[in-house]
Amino acid sequence: MIDTTVFQDKTAVYYTLGCKLNFSETSTIGKTLREAGVRTARKGERADICVVNTCSVTEMADKKCRQAINKLVKQHPGAFVVVTGCYAQLKPDAVAKIDGVDVVLGAEQKNDLLQYLGDLHKHEAGEAHITTTKDIRLFVPSCSRGDRTRYFLKVQDGCDYYCSYCTIPFARGRSRNGTIASMVEQATQAAAEGGKEIVLAGVNIGDFGKTTGESFFDLVKALDQVEGIERYRISSIEPNLLTDEIIEFVAQSKRFMPHFHIPLQSGSDDVLKLMRRRYDTALFASKIEKIKQVMPHAFIGVDVIVGTRGETDEFFEDAYNFIAGLDVTQLHVFSYSERPGTQALKIEYVVSPEDKHKRSQRLLALSDEKTQAFYEQYIGNTMTALMEKSKEGTPMHGFTDNYIRVEIDGDDSLDNCLVDVKLIGFNDDRTSLKAEIVS
């Protein structure tokens, strides 16, 4: 039995790096601490506990994790420092040696954070509590809002794909999930709390059902029946797992939004083979075509990695031309980062940092062209946006069903409200459309 009296009137700060799944899990950790009596530290206030949820998708991510830990240690001298997440799972000993770190928790331990806090007395040296990757079996549920309007529902964790460039299977373990019934229960609770939008999050969410004998399509159909939730968004789904029946269901659903995020990673079939991806460009193009056939207004985001080992100039040009010809909305561009222990290190051809940068810039420019062309189609239209609190001194913003970001003159009373707005034109930096409320 954990004695929670030690946590009464204590304060905590949280720092999250990486994906939406990490943000969801951090929010759940925060909820656990709040229930034990810990409140979130106010701005400028020294915290008693620091929790860092890390990412390790790139070498730069590792560096940012170390910087974040060091910064929090300096800002909150004497605080009990807990580090968890992918970097913690992959490099527990290195993290434990960082000055000020008390406890390092692996993928399975983060759910039991309270038992590792003890009496909050600082440790002479960091302690690492890690389950080896091959033994990770636990699915830790999470459905949290944090300080955002939308909820993030963790439906799946881990990955069985082992792409040649990726360490995520080593950081998060095998693919696993909760039951559909438990997901529906969490969505129902979010609706009872006033939630209107839920993002389905996971590492490889299309793989949902492996541990329960269910399917992602069955999950989508079940969640669509939850009263009170107005909007669902599918965060990221592998193209080979995005079936036509899912696309067709989203097209006729009132709750699942016309918004897809699909990792491509490369538009070159030769590079896709080197990456050990489970599809080719023909399959990817067919998925885009199917979406646009039944949902012409759908927003489609695409992940692309540039500069992987083996990506020659010719292969990159093939990739660029393929992507340029796709009817997609936005590119999320990442520069390849070599990760220890991955199969990609066996590929001999190495892309220079200069070429990686040039390729990234070309794809980012292409992304801007596509996004702005997509937005321009809707100027003058009236659409419904779910509004969110804005930072002080900035316009209130929200998103339409097809994920167009809009700005309005409004106050926080419109937070988490669905509002009909007329789209007027681009804001100054062309990242949003200005809009007026339609009475």
C-alpha positions in Angstrom: 0.0 0.0 0.0 1.4 3.4 -1.1 1.4 6.1 1.6 0.2 9.1 -0.3 0.4 11.5 2.6 3.9 12.3 1.5 2.5 13.8 -1.7 0.0 16.2 -0.2 0.6 19.8 -1.2 3.6 18.8 -3.4 4.0 20.3 -6.8 5.1 18.8 -10.1 6.1 19.9 -13.6 5.8 17.8 -16.7 7.9 17.9 -19.9 7.0 15.8 -22.9 8.9 15.2 -26.1 7.8 13.3 -29.2 4.5 11.9 -30.4 0.9 12.3 -29.4 1.0 9.0 -27.6 3.7 10.4 -25.3 1.5 13.5 -24.6 -1.4 11.2 -23.8 0.7 9.1 -21.4 2.1 12.2 -19.7 -1.4 13.4 -19.1 -2.3 10.1 -17.5 0.8 10.3 -15.2 -0.3 13.8 -14.2 -3.8 12.6 -13.4 -2.3 9.8 -11.2 -0.2 12.4 -9.3 -3.1 14.8 -8.9 -5.2 12.0 -7.4 -2.4 11.4 -4.9 -2.5 15.1 -3.8 0.2 16.6 -6.1 -0.8 19.8 -8.0 0.8 21.2 -11.1 3.4 23.9 -10.3 2.5 27.4 -11.4 4.7 29.3 -13.8 7.9 30.4 -12.1 7.2 28.2 -9.1 9.8 25.6 -8.0 8.5 22.1 -8.3 9.0 19.2 -5.9 8.7 16.6 -8.7 9.8 16.8 -12.3 8.6 14.2 -14.8 10.2 14.0 -18.3 8.6 11.7 -20.9 11.2 11.2 -23.6 11.4 10.4 -27.3 14.2 8.6 -29.1 13.1 8.6 -32.7 16.2 10.5 -33.9 19.6 11.4 -32.5 18.4 15.0 -32.2 15.5 13.7 -30.1 18.0 12.1 -27.7 19.9 15.4 -27.5 16.7 17.3 -26.8 15.8 14.9 -24.0 19.2 15.4 -22.3 18.8 19.2 -22.7 15.3 19.1 -21.2 16.4 17.1 -18.2 19.4 19.3 -17.5 17.2 22.4 -17.8 14.6 21.2 -15.4 17.3 20.1 -12.9 18.6 23.7 -12.9 15.2 25.3 -12.8 13.9 23.1 -10.0 16.9 22.5 -7.6 16.3 19.7 -5.2 13.3 18.4 -7.1 12.8 14.6 -7.4 13.4 13.9 -11.1 11.7 11.0 -12.9 12.6 10.2 -16.6 10.5 7.8 -18.6 9.6 7.2 -22.3 11.5 5.8 -25.3 14.9 7.3 -24.5 14.7 6.0 -21.0 13.8 2.5 -22.2 16.6 2.4 -24.7 19.4 4.1 -22.7 18.4 3.7 -19.1 22.0 3.6 -17.7 23.0 6.7 -19.6 19.9 8.6 -18.4 20.5 7.5 -14.8 23.9 9.0 -14.9 22.6 12.5 -15.7 23.1 14.8 -12.7 19.9 15.2 -10.8 18.0 12.2 -12.1 16.6 10.0 -9.4 14.5 7.4 -11.2 14.4 6.1 -14.7 11.3 4.1 -15.6 10.8 1.8 -18.6 7.7 1.3 -20.8 6.0 -1.0 -18.3 7.0 0.9 -15.1 5.6 4.3 -16.0 2.1 3.2 -15.0 3.3 2.5 -11.5 5.2 5.7 -11.1 3.9 6.3 -7.5 5.6 3.3 -6.1 9.0 4.5 -7.4 8.7 8.0 -5.8 9.2 6.7 -2.2 9.4 9.5 0.2 10.7 11.9 -2.5 14.2 12.0 -0.9 16.8 12.6 -3.6 19.0 9.6 -4.6 22.8 9.7 -4.6 22.7 8.1 -8.0 19.9 7.5 -10.5 18.0 4.2 -10.3 16.8 2.5 -13.5 13.8 0.2 -13.4 13.4 -1.4 -16.8 11.6 -4.4 -18.3 13.6 -5.8 -21.2 11.9 -5.2 -24.5 11.2 -8.8 -25.3 9.3 -9.1 -21.9 7.1 -6.0 -22.3 3.5 -7.3 -22.3 1.5 -4.8 -20.4 -0.9 -2.4 -22.2 -1.3 0.7 -20.1 -4.5 2.5 -20.9 -4.6 6.3 -21.4 -7.4 8.7 -22.4 -6.4 12.2 -21.4 -7.0 15.8 -22.3 -4.3 17.7 -20.3 -4.5 21.4 -21.3 -5.9 20.7 -24.7 -9.4 20.7 -26.0 -9.2 17.4 -27.7 -8.7 14.1 -25.9 -6.1 11.5 -26.9 -7.2 7.9 -26.6 -4.4 5.4 -26.6 -5.8 2.4 -28.5 -2.6 0.4 -29.2 1.1 0.3 -28.2 4.3 -1.3 -29.6 5.1 -2.4 -33.1 6.0 -5.7 -34.8 7.2 -4.2 -38.1 11.0 -3.6 -37.4 11.6 -1.2 -40.3 15.3 -1.0 -41.0 15.7 2.6 -39.7 13.5 2.5 -36.6 14.1 1.8 -32.9 10.5 2.1 -31.8 9.9 -1.7 -31.5 12.9 -1.9 -29.2 11.6 1.1 -27.1 8.0 0.1 -26.9 7.9 -3.7 -27.4 5.5 -5.9 -29.3 2.2 -4.7 -30.7 -0.6 -4.9 -28.0 -3.9 -3.3 -27.2 -6.8 -3.1 -24.8 -10.3 -4.4 -25.6 -12.9 -2.5 -27.7 -15.1 -2.5 -24.7 -12.5 -0.7 -22.6 -12.0 1.8 -25.4 -15.7 2.5 -25.6 -15.8 2.9 -21.8 -13.0 5.5 -21.9 -14.6 7.4 -24.8 -17.9 7.4 -22.9 -16.1 8.9 -19.8 -14.5 11.6 -22.0 -18.0 12.5 -23.3 -19.3 12.7 -19.7 -16.4 15.1 -18.9 -17.5 17.3 -21.8 -15.1 16.1 -24.4 -16.2 16.6 -28.0 -13.2 15.4 -30.0 -11.0 12.3 -29.5 -7.8 11.5 -31.4 -7.1 7.8 -31.7 -3.4 7.4 -30.8 -0.9 4.5 -30.9 2.4 3.3 -32.4 0.8 1.3 -35.2 -3.0 1.7 -34.6 -4.0 -0.2 -37.7 -2.6 -3.3 -36.0 -5.2 -3.0 -33.2 -6.7 -6.3 -32.1 -3.6 -8.5 -32.1 -3.9 -9.3 -28.4 -7.7 -9.4 -28.2 -8.8 -11.0 -31.4 -10.5 -7.9 -32.6 -9.8 -5.4 -35.5 -9.3 -1.7 -35.9 -12.3 -1.5 -38.2 -14.4 -3.1 -35.4 -13.0 -0.5 -33.0 -13.9 2.4 -35.3 -17.5 1.1 -35.7 -17.9 0.7 -32.0 -16.6 4.2 -31.1 -18.8 5.7 -33.7 -21.8 4.8 -31.5 -20.6 6.7 -28.4 -23.1 9.5 -27.8 -21.6 12.9 -26.9 -18.4 12.6 -28.9 -18.8 14.8 -31.9 -15.5 14.1 -33.6 -12.9 11.4 -33.9 -9.6 11.7 -35.8 -7.3 8.8 -36.7 -3.8 9.9 -35.8 -1.6 7.9 -38.1 -2.2 4.6 -39.9 0.0 2.5 -42.1 -1.1 2.5 -45.7 -1.2 -1.3 -45.9 -3.6 -1.4 -42.9 -5.9 1.4 -44.1 -8.5 -0.7 -45.8 -11.1 0.4 -48.2 -13.9 -0.5 -45.7 -12.3 1.9 -43.2 -12.1 4.7 -45.8 -15.7 4.1 -46.9 -17.0 4.0 -43.3 -15.3 7.3 -42.5 -16.8 8.8 -45.6 -20.4 8.1 -44.3 -19.7 8.6 -40.6 -20.9 11.8 -38.9 -18.3 11.4 -36.1 -15.1 10.3 -37.9 -13.6 13.3 -39.6 -12.3 13.4 -43.2 -8.7 13.6 -42.0 -6.0 11.0 -42.5 -2.4 10.9 -41.5 -0.5 8.2 -43.5 3.2 7.5 -43.3 4.8 7.2 -46.7 8.5 7.6 -45.6 9.7 7.5 -49.2 8.2 7.9 -52.7 10.9 5.6 -54.2 10.1 1.9 -54.4 13.9 1.1 -54.2 14.2 3.1 -50.9 11.0 1.5 -49.5 12.6 -1.9 -50.0 15.7 -0.7 -48.2 13.5 0.6 -45.4 11.7 -2.8 -45.2 8.3 -1.1 -45.5 5.3 -3.3 -46.2 3.9 -1.5 -49.3 5.0 0.1 -52.5 4.2 3.5 -54.1 1.4 1.9 -56.2 -0.5 0.8 -53.1 0.1 4.2 -51.5 -1.2 6.1 -54.5 -4.3 3.8 -54.6 -5.1 4.7 -51.0 -4.9 8.4 -51.7 -7.1 8.0 -54.8 -9.7 6.0 -52.9 -9.9 8.7 -50.1 -10.3 11.5 -52.6 -12.8 9.6 -54.6 -15.2 9.3 -51.6 -14.0 12.4 -49.7 -12.7 15.0 -52.1 -12.5 17.5 -49.1 -10.3 15.2 -46.9 -7.2 16.5 -45.4 -4.3 14.0 -45.9 -1.0 14.4 -44.0 2.0 12.3 -45.0 5.2 11.5 -43.2 8.4 11.5 -45.3 12.0 10.7 -44.3 14.8 12.2 -46.4 18.5 11.1 -46.6 18.1 7.5 -45.5 21.1 5.3 -46.2 20.7 4.1 -49.8 18.8 7.2 -51.0 20.8 8.2 -54.1 20.1 11.4 -55.9 18.2 9.4 -58.5 16.0 7.7 -55.8 15.3 11.1 -54.2 14.2 12.6 -57.5 11.9 9.6 -58.0 10.5 10.2 -54.5 10.0 13.9 -55.0 8.2 13.5 -58.4 5.9 10.8 -56.9 5.0 13.0 -53.9 4.5 16.1 -56.1 1.9 14.1 -58.1 -0.1 13.0 -55.0 -3.3 14.8 -54.0 -2.2 15.3 -50.4 -2.4 18.3 -48.1 0.7 18.4 -46.0 4.1 16.7 -45.6 5.8 16.0 -42.3 9.4 15.9 -43.3 12.1 14.3 -41.2 15.8 14.0 -41.9 17.2 10.4 -41.4 19.1 9.9 -38.2 21.2 6.8 -37.7 20.1 4.8 -34.7 22.3 2.2 -33.0 21.3 -1.4 -33.6 19.2 -0.8 -36.7 19.6 -2.8 -39.9 19.9 0.4 -41.9 23.5 0.8 -40.7 24.4 -2.1 -43.0 23.5 -0.1 -46.1 26.7 1.4 -47.5 25.5 4.6 -49.4 25.5 7.5 -46.9 23.8 10.8 -47.7 25.7 13.9 -46.6 24.2 16.3 -44.1 24.2 19.1 -46.8 22.1 16.9 -49.1 19.7 15.9 -46.4 19.1 19.6 -45.7 18.6 20.5 -49.4 16.2 17.6 -49.8 14.2 18.6 -46.7 13.9 22.2 -47.8 12.6 21.1 -51.2 9.9 18.9 -49.6 9.0 21.5 -47.1 8.5 24.0 -49.9 6.3 21.5 -51.7 4.3 20.9 -48.6 3.6 24.6 -48.2 2.4 24.8 -51.8 0.0 21.9 -51.2 -1.3 23.1 -47.9 -2.0 26.6 -49.1 -3.6 25.3 -52.3 -5.9 23.1 -50.2 -6.8 26.0 -47.9 -7.5 28.4 -50.8 -10.3 26.0 -52.0 -12.4 26.8 -49.0 -12.0 30.6 -48.7 -15.6 32.0 -48.8 -17.1 28.8 -47.4 -19.0 28.4 -44.2 -17.7 25.5 -42.1 -17.9 24.3 -38.5 -14.8 24.6 -36.3 -14.1 23.3 -32.8 -12.5 26.2 -31.0 -9.6 26.1 -28.6 -8.2 28.4 -25.9 -5.7 30.8 -27.3 -2.5 32.1 -25.7 -2.9 35.6 -24.3 -2.7 38.3 -27.0 -3.3 35.9 -29.9 -6.5 35.2 -31.8 -8.7 32.2 -30.8 -8.2 29.3 -33.1 -9.9 26.0 -34.0 -10.1 23.4 -36.7 -12.7 22.5 -39.2 -13.8 18.9 -39.8 -11.1 18.6 -42.5 -8.5 20.1 -40.2 -8.2 23.6 -41.7 -6.9 25.8 -38.9 -9.0 29.0 -38.5 -8.6 32.2 -36.4 -11.5 34.2 -35.0 -11.9 37.2 -32.8 -13.4 35.6 -29.7 -13.0 34.9 -26.0 -12.3 31.8 -24.0 -16.0 31.3 -23.5 -15.9 29.6 -26.9 -13.3 27.0 -25.8 -14.5 23.5 -26.7 -17.5 24.9 -28.6 -18.5 24.0 -32.2 -19.0 27.2 -34.1 -20.1 27.9 -37.6 -17.6 30.3 -39.3 -17.1 31.9 -42.7 -13.6 31.5 -44.0 -12.3 34.9 -45.1 -8.7 34.6 -46.1 -5.1 33.8 -45.0 -3.7 35.3 -41.8 -0.4 37.2 -42.1 1.9 34.2 -42.0 -0.4 32.0 -44.1 -0.7 29.3 -41.5 -4.4 29.7 -40.8 -7.5 31.2 -42.4 -9.1 34.1 -40.8 -12.8 33.5 -40.1 -16.0 35.3 -38.9 -18.6 33.7 -36.7 -21.9 33.1 -38.6 -24.8 34.1 -36.3 
